[in-house]
Amino acid sequence: MEAEYFAIAVESRSRRAPVRPMVSAGQHSARARTVAEPARRRTMTPLCIDLFAGMFGFSAGWLELGGRVIGFDLEHLPHHGPVPVGAELVLQDVRTLDGAQFKNASLILASPPCQCYSYMAMPWKRAKTMAAEYRDGTRRVAELNALFDACFRIQREACEAAGRHIPMVVENVRGAQPWVGRAAWHYGSFYLWGDVPALMPSTRKCKITGYSDPRRNGGKCAHLTCQRENDLALGTISPGRLHGKGSSARKAASAQIARIPLALSRHIARTFKPASVPVSLPPRYIKGHAVV
């Protein structure tokens, strides 16, 4: 009886699937790391939220450091160019965003539209009338500042969800100050609110004979932030005179003039980057990222 049972056991063992060779714990963990590496690299890469992304000029410095950017805007026009490598674009109204979903972000950047603020700063009769209507209550200031206020609401919700402070820098024009408060600093014609770094790069002054209005003559002005601002529309009067009103060419020229200078973008990115990401190394050599 015992011999018969032994024979059945041997036969049943022979019919089993071949036994796989044993894998050591080190080999198993190495294989797991290989599979999980892309997902882990994605979650560990410092994240920047770019509100009103446009051409991704504000977050260009963050991308240079090897960071990840998620941009939000209402539309992406041809003159905005392709979405940069390392960035994602979501077409959504910023006013509908829930800031709690950005709890893992390391930095929030925002550059709300400035057309109304710039227009009311002009010495035109219609512009002065519009400003007066906002002051006397005919028009609601809350509607004027809706996009600006949405940025700080998103930051507040993100900080509450994260349990920590998430810095945010908002850029706009000088004409926004009477309506949203005095800017913390300005880099040429780019005025900044929010968590502006204590040390900011300086701009160089350049006097151009015959030109006094910083928004005329194709960007040639008395206070230049970079050579690009001076050379962008060299030989033209202004985007409005160079192109027809509402044309795509005019929009492209205006977008280039309003683009955040790369020097400013780099400075802000280096200020708020996680401490474990080295600045001096090219992105392809960056291996250690802070967990966000």
C-alpha angles and dihedrals in degrees: 000000000000092000091051091052091049091052092051091049092052092048093049091049091052091055093056122103113271113273113251117234113263116260118214121235091250093053091047093051091046090053091049091050091052092054096043097041098095093049092044093048089051094052095042096050111102109257127220123188113214112197115199087011099180105158093358089244095140094053097039092101091052091053090051089059090056095258128144122246131197112192129196128201141143095244143000112222127195093254089058088071127213121326106265122249109270093028134099127202125212118190103217139124107263090218090066096053122113108221093207090077089066095061091119094054122116095201140010120208125188136180108178120196112280103192097110094045092048093046095053090050091061121100093239123124094234091048092051090048091053092050091049091052090056091049096049094045099252087119123035116247089203090065091048091053097037095112093042092050091046090063093058091043090055091049092049093050091047092051092048092050093046097043090227139075115274111196121231132189120196122197127201142134132289090252091067093069098084089056107035102025136263117319119244092227142339133220103205106301092346110097120198135208132180126030096003113176114255091231114052130179115258125239124226123238119229122181114210115193113240096013122098106147109085092206097052136078099039096302097313103140144154094256112044122189094192141348090257091065089055097043100037097094099013112176095018130105100220139319088261094056095038095054136026120268111275094008121142090238091057091049090050093050092048091048092053092050092048095047114120110254113252091232091060093044091051093049094052092045093052091047096055101031116122111265094242094063111087116221099202096060124081114250094254090063096049110111107154116068129172115251109247 
